[in-house]
Amino acid sequence: MSTDLKTLTLSLTLLMGLGSSCLGTEVGNPEDDGEVTLQLQGVSELPGALSLNNGVTLDEVWLSIRDTQLWTTSNGRADKCNGPKLTLTQEHSYAELISAQELPSPISAPVEATSYCKLKLKLATPDANEQLPEGVPPAARDYTIIIQGKRADKVPFELRVRDQRILWFEPMQEAGFTLSSGRNPLLIGLQLSSWFDVDALNALEPGEDGSILIDSDGPRSVFIKDFLMRFRRSAGLYQDANADDQLQASEHKLAQGSDEDED
């Protein structure tokens, strides 16, 4: 896999005997429960920044994750995705892709061994009374995606997305994907080099301070709209066959990021 690809690691370990542990779910308490942990992993060996093959350098990429859900299949068909939903977390988690941080801690929740037809990550800003974990930038109060980087000509830019966003993963197979008993490590891979229309980025004029601000509230909304489409399409859910938390070219893709952006 390219070093332009960063991964969120969904390490699902199915355990017996969790009983009535606090499932945030409409599934109920299944016979075989498990635990799902969401953390960040990267494949780049570059310290502090990631240089993409399109000339762009990314210094920080922050995502504000509010809600994570798995949707179960109905009658074994992913196209009938109206089975019970399993809420993994409704708490806030802040992920920084370049340095592989997840604050305040990786997401952990019980999970059922069954077939699933969708994975949903909801990006949203925190409530007014929520305190940001140490290390999260203050702008995360108002923006769900914050990216700081440089163009190939070294002009710095910052991209900020304010609105709530849903990242859906649709299964590659009609029957969806199955989590079996035992450990089921999954990886969410994000192909960063596909996020930007480089010609459009290079055409943006810097401000008086020599930097470029791309804000969803500003006049560059067309660039933001194109970025969000690319962001969703860049994501894939993979089975980590050798459980090494690293995405290899041979590993099986379970689901693809969708253009859908509705709850």
Secondary structure, DSSP 8 states (H G I E B T S, - for coil): --TTEEEEEEEEEEES--TT---EESS---SSEEEEEEEEEE----SS-EE-TTS-EEEEEEEEEEEEEEEE-BTTBTTS--S-EEEEE-S-EEEETTTTEEES--EEEEEESSEEEEEEEEE----TT----TTS-GGGGT-SEEEEEE-TT--EEEEEE-S-EEEEEEESSTT-EE--SEEEEEEEEEEGGGS--HHHHHHS---TTS-EEEETTSS-HHHHHHHHHHHHHTEEEEE-TT-SS---TTS-EEEEE-S----
